[in-house]
Amino acid sequence: MSELYLVTPPLVRAGAFLLILEQRLASCQPAALLLRLAEGITPAAAQELIAAIRPVVQHKGIALMLENAPELAAQTDCDGVHLSHTFTTASVRDVRRQIGDELQLGVDVGSSRDAAMRAGEEGADYICFSPGPQGTAEATQTVQALAQWWCMMMELPAVAMAATPEDATALVGCDVDFIMPDAIWWDNPAPWVL
């Protein structure tokens, strides 16, 4: 059965989002939350943001993953780090060494089977399939087929991104381990029934 893996919009402050987070988590139990930091956020603001979000998430038994910031994830007691397709600072293997075995490591591999295999070999705890920035219907179908194949053939868990509620429904039918709805989920989660 597929579990929900939520992703925040890029944030600078907890502010208004914290209220939305608390409301949504009152009626929803995702497996994990990926916290995205806004581009250019200062280290102090990032730590303040994580300090506000972390207890709300972890208190409910939800894993808090931090995007593209391995060192900060370790410093702020996050449960892990998620490397997006834009992360080029270090290899998966180097990040694994940096964060050790205690923190979870997820890697977005786009729609590449080879990249998924490589990420697994280099120490990822899960891989994430995504249709890429263009998000065409063809790219979405490729992600669905690849995620389904992966979950049938491999032990390493897979996350698959869903741009629409219809995409999420299709992924549930593929028996994907985790489904990551687009950040528009926060506006109205009702159609995103898994």
C-alpha positions, 0 to 999 in steps of 0.5 A: 500500500502506498504511503504519502510523502509530503513536500513543502513549498520553498520556505523562508519562515514557518509563519503562516505555513506552520498553521496550515501544517498543523491543520493538515497533519490533524487529519493526515498521517504522511510517512515523511515531510520534505522541507524545502528551504527557499533559495538564498535563505540565511543559515540562521533563518534556516535553523529557525525554520527547522526548529519551528517545523521539526517538533510538529512533524516528529511529534506525530512520528513523521520523518522530517527530511531536509532538501539539499542540505546534508550538513544542516540536516545533521546539525538540526536533528532532522531525520534525513536529507533528500537530494533533488536533481539540482543538487550537484555539491557532492556525490551520493556516496560523499553525502552518505559518508558525511551524514553517516548511517543514522540519517536517511538519504533519499535521491531524486533520479528523475526518470533514469533507471541507471541513476536509480541503480547508481544511487542505490549502490552509492548508499541511498535509502530510497530513490525518488522518480520525478517527471522533471520540470516540464512535467509532460504527460509522456514524462508522467507515464514514464515515471509511473511505468518506471516506479512500478517496475522498480517496486516489483523488481527492487527492494530499495523503496521508491518515491514517485512524484505526482503532479495531479490527484489523477497521477497519484491515483495511477501511482497507487495502482502501480503499488509505489511505496511512497507518493509525493504530491505536488506542493499544491496539495497544501491548498486542498488535500481532499482530491488526493485520496490514496 
